[in-house]
């Protein structure tokens, strides 16, 4: 079983870093314009996203088209 790479509101950040919003489909058809970017320290809670279908993902692993 692998590590969790997508996070929802209220979950805690596993590591410090910059996280961005990603869409539920993560394809070029579900382009996100101006996704939110946040900086969290380990253990801080993820805030609410702009849309209930979005999740947070660490920036270097996120594919935002």
ABEGO torsion letter per residue (X at the ends): XBBBABBBBGBBBABBEBBBBBBAAGBAABBBBGBBBBBBBBGBBBBBBABAABBBBBAAABBBX
